[in-house]
Amino acid sequence: MTICLNGWAGWALWGMLALLLAACGGKSATTPVDPQQLEVGKAVYTAHCAACHGSQGEGEANWKVPDVNGVYPAPPHNGTGHTWHHADALLLQVLREGSGVPNSKMPVYRDILSEGEMEAALAYIKTFWGADEVAFQRQLNEQWKEQNR
C-alpha cells in the first residue's frame, strides 16, 4: 500500500516532523544574540518595517485578504504570522529582492540596507517569536544548510 500526501496534508506532516525534530534536538529554544546587533536591528525595523508590519510585529489587519486594489496587507512577523515558517536565507532574500509575490507591497531593500542591517533586522524580528517558533525556525535553518552545502 502506498500513501501519497499531497497539498496541505503533506505540508502538515512535514511541519509536524520538523517540530518533533526541533523538540528532540537537545538545543536550547533560545539562541544567544549579540545585544549590539539587536540594537541595530530594532533601529532598522523601526525605520523601515514597523510602519507596515507593526511596532511589535503584529502586521496589518486582515493580512490574508487583499484590499480593494488586490494588494495584500503586510503580514505579522510575530508568532501569529508565517515569517517563522521560513529559513533565514529565504527571509533575507525577501528583504533584498522583495517578496516576488504578485500584489505585494514589500519593497526591495538591496540598495537601501546593508547585508548586516538586514541580518540585524531579522534577528530583531525573531524577538517577537515564542520558544516554539524559534525552535521550529532553527530546524528549518539547519535543514536548509544541509540541503545547500
SULMONOR-V40575 format. One record per residue. N is the residue number from 0. RES is the residue in one small letter. SS is DSSP state (2 for helix, 1 for strand, 0 for the rest). PHI is phi in whole degrees, -180 to 180 (999 if undefined). BURIAL is # if it has 9 or more other C-alpha atoms within 8 Angstrom, else .. Layout:
BEGIN
N&RES&SS&PHI&BURIAL, N&RES&SS&PHI&BURIAL
END
This chain:
BEGIN
0&m&0&999&., 1&t&0&-109&., 2&i&0&-110&., 3&c&0&-117&., 4&l&0&-111&., 5&n&0&-105&., 6&g&2&65&., 7&w&2&-64&., 8&a&2&-65&., 9&g&2&-65&#, 10&w&2&-64&#, 11&a&2&-63&., 12&l&2&-63&., 13&w&2&-63&., 14&g&2&-63&., 15&m&2&-66&., 16&l&2&-61&., 17&a&2&-63&#, 18&l&2&-64&#, 19&l&2&-63&., 20&l&2&-64&#, 21&a&2&-65&#, 22&a&2&-68&., 23&c&0&-93&., 24&g&0&-70&., 25&g&0&76&., 26&k&0&-99&., 27&s&0&-65&., 28&a&0&-75&., 29&t&0&-110&., 30&t&0&-111&., 31&p&0&-59&., 32&v&0&-123&., 33&d&0&-80&., 34&p&2&-57&., 35&q&2&-68&., 36&q&2&-63&#, 37&l&2&-65&#, 38&e&2&-63&., 39&v&2&-64&#, 40&g&2&-60&#, 41&k&2&-64&#, 42&a&2&-63&., 43&v&2&-64&#, 44&y&2&-60&#, 45&t&2&-61&#, 46&a&2&-76&., 47&h&2&-119&., 48&c&0&-120&#, 49&a&2&-61&#, 50&a&2&-58&#, 51&c&2&-100&#, 52&h&2&-90&#, 53&g&0&89&#, 54&s&0&-65&., 55&q&0&-114&., 56&g&0&76&#, 57&e&0&-78&#, 58&g&0&72&#, 59&e&0&-94&#, 60&a&0&-60&., 61&n&0&52&., 62&w&0&-64&#, 63&k&0&-91&., 64&v&0&-119&., 65&p&1&-67&#, 66&d&0&-78&., 67&v&0&-62&., 68&n&0&-94&., 69&g&0&82&., 70&v&0&-95&#, 71&y&1&-80&#, 72&p&0&-65&#, 73&a&0&-66&#, 74&p&0&-76&#, 75&p&0&-71&#, 76&h&0&-105&#, 77&n&0&-84&#, 78&g&0&-66&#, 79&t&0&-84&., 80&g&0&-98&#, 81&h&0&-121&#, 82&t&2&-55&#, 83&w&2&-71&#, 84&h&2&-83&., 85&h&0&-124&#, 86&a&0&-70&#, 87&d&2&-53&., 88&a&2&-58&., 89&l&2&-70&., 90&l&2&-62&#, 91&l&2&-68&#, 92&q&2&-63&#, 93&v&2&-63&#, 94&l&2&-63&#, 95&r&2&-68&#, 96&e&2&-110&#, 97&g&0&85&#, 98&s&0&-74&#, 99&g&0&76&., 100&v&0&-89&., 101&p&0&-58&., 102&n&0&66&., 103&s&0&-107&#, 104&k&0&-103&., 105&m&0&-67&., 106&p&0&-76&., 107&v&0&-92&#, 108&y&0&-111&#, 109&r&0&-58&#, 110&d&0&-99&., 111&i&0&-110&., 112&l&0&-115&#, 113&s&0&-76&., 114&e&2&-59&., 115&g&2&-63&., 116&e&2&-67&#, 117&m&2&-66&#, 118&e&2&-63&#, 119&a&2&-67&#, 120&a&2&-61&#, 121&l&2&-65&#, 122&a&2&-60&#, 123&y&2&-67&#, 124&i&2&-57&#, 125&k&2&-64&#, 126&t&2&-72&., 127&f&2&-83&#, 128&w&0&-94&#, 129&g&0&-85&., 130&a&2&-60&., 131&d&2&-66&., 132&e&2&-66&#, 133&v&2&-62&#, 134&a&2&-65&#, 135&f&2&-62&#, 136&q&2&-68&#, 137&r&2&-62&#, 138&q&2&-64&#, 139&l&2&-60&#, 140&n&2&-63&#, 141&e&2&-64&., 142&q&2&-63&., 143&w&2&-61&#, 144&k&2&-62&., 145&e&2&-64&., 146&q&2&-78&., 147&n&0&-120&., 148&r&0&-77&.
END
